[in-house]
Amino acid sequence: MIPPVLPTYNRAPLAFVKGEGCWLQEADGRRFLDLGAGIGVNALGHAHPALVAALAEQAAKLWHVSNLYQIPAQQALAERLVEETFADTVFFTNSGTEALELAVKMARRHWHGAGRPERSEIIAFEGAFHGRSIAAISAAGSEKLTAGFGPLLPGFRHLPFADMAAIEGAIDETTAAVIIEPIQGEGGIRPAPDAFLQRLRALCDATGSLLIFDEVQCGMGRTGRLFAHEWAGIAPDIMMVAKGIGGGFPLGAVLATEAAASAMVAGTHGSTYGGNPLGCTVGLKVMETVSDPAFLAGVRRKAGLLRQGLEGLVAEHPQIFAQVRGQGLMLGIVCKVPNTDVVRAGHDEQILTVPAADNVVRLLPPLVITDDEIAEAVARLGRAAHRLRAEA
Ligand SMILES: *Cc1c(COP(=O)(O)O)cnc(C)c1O
């Protein structure tokens, strides 16, 4: 019999009732060290006092008002994002998937506005994840996401990820846009080398194609820069943001240059809840915290500590772990045993991690994780590895 909740998730037998910082607690009081952070969502950890206060204060004043009216918190967050990034303008959504929808619409509309409506093809990459709508699974293209959901949206073409030879000649005057995650998340914490992103930027510049970065998972301070593409010293024309930007409140955004966005005039796009006062008030607080250079420097330093600890685990348990990859506090451990076994052994040691493709276990801790918590995480993962060796 089908359960009351549609069974589309493989849920662990864990139920949390309370969170604080990097810790989640079950009803019986058992505490888990959370290195998943809602898949990189709880950027400032659970129940961060400043976010709780901001949300509670706004909740007492005004929850929802239509985008038919001015929304000061939305205005303030947009101004802050424009100030800190390549972007000239921002549209707010409730999720990453909705950001993908607008990114695709904006790219197509751009060429419509330029009098070239036939220029609609978007190049995407194998192993990508952009969300679960029909456009998003069409963009990602993998059989795992698309099987049984056809007909898919036409107009996407897929190239191997981070393959220099494949992009030469593939991007031309018929390409509307190129969409890529600077670091693939669901795809297994696979960073695109800086040189690859730089070459994409150069090819887009040469052909006029728009470059779209999906920074839903790798953005908002996760890599130790506000956005991951900053490491490569280049910028996109359009960027999708979600997950970390709301710190746990559903919030997403599309950032764009004026040139990319200029065809999106009144009436071309909208959202009932996107940019609501609650989400934008919390998002502004997250943004103020995460964009502070001292905070980002702290993320880079702690990332070094975590990475060093994980490299130690790989050296100590070569039967279990193969390699560490990723950037900042977006790290993946490539496993030699099934990654889901490693995640489960972690649950036995009361530490939460997230599986990804390519047999990777993902670590996306709250950016506020402390040095002591990093040491504790490495110790718990080490005990999980010992468990797996004993089972083998
Ligand atoms: C999670 C994710 C999405 C989809 O975001 P939702 O909020 O789940 O719709 C899109 N792109 C990337 C890179 C993601 O990690």
Ligand as a Chemical Component Dictionary entry (heavy atoms), coordinates in Angstrom:
data_LIG
# 
_chem_comp.id                   LIG 
_chem_comp.type                 NON-POLYMER 
_chem_comp.pdbx_formal_charge   0 
_chem_comp.three_letter_code    LIG 
# 
loop_
_chem_comp_atom.comp_id 
_chem_comp_atom.atom_id 
_chem_comp_atom.alt_atom_id 
_chem_comp_atom.type_symbol 
_chem_comp_atom.charge 
_chem_comp_atom.model_Cartn_x 
_chem_comp_atom.model_Cartn_y 
_chem_comp_atom.model_Cartn_z 
_chem_comp_atom.pdbx_ordinal 
LIG C1 C1 C 0 19.663 21.544 -5.208 1  
LIG C2 C2 C 0 20.093 22.033 -6.537 2  
LIG C3 C3 C 0 19.174 22.527 -7.465 3  
LIG C4 C4 C 0 17.684 22.495 -7.225 4  
LIG O1 O1 O 0 17.332 23.259 -6.121 5  
LIG P1 P1 P 0 15.889 23.017 -5.415 6  
LIG O2 O2 O 0 15.831 24.109 -4.392 7  
LIG O3 O3 O 0 15.903 21.644 -4.855 8  
LIG O4 O4 O 0 14.851 23.188 -6.444 9  
LIG C5 C5 C 0 19.651 23.037 -8.653 10 
LIG N1 N1 N 0 20.974 23.056 -8.918 11 
LIG C6 C6 C 0 21.882 22.593 -8.046 12 
LIG C7 C7 C 0 23.342 22.673 -8.380 13 
LIG C8 C8 C 0 21.484 22.045 -6.832 14 
LIG O5 O5 O 0 22.389 21.558 -5.978 15 
# 
loop_
_chem_comp_bond.comp_id 
_chem_comp_bond.atom_id_1 
_chem_comp_bond.atom_id_2 
_chem_comp_bond.value_order 
_chem_comp_bond.pdbx_ordinal 
LIG C1 C2 SING 1  
LIG C2 C3 SING 2  
LIG C2 C8 DOUB 3  
LIG C3 C4 SING 4  
LIG C3 C5 DOUB 5  
LIG C4 O1 SING 6  
LIG O1 P1 SING 7  
LIG P1 O2 DOUB 8  
LIG P1 O3 SING 9  
LIG P1 O4 SING 10 
LIG C5 N1 SING 11 
LIG N1 C6 DOUB 12 
LIG C6 C7 SING 13 
LIG C6 C8 SING 14 
LIG C8 O5 SING 15 
# 
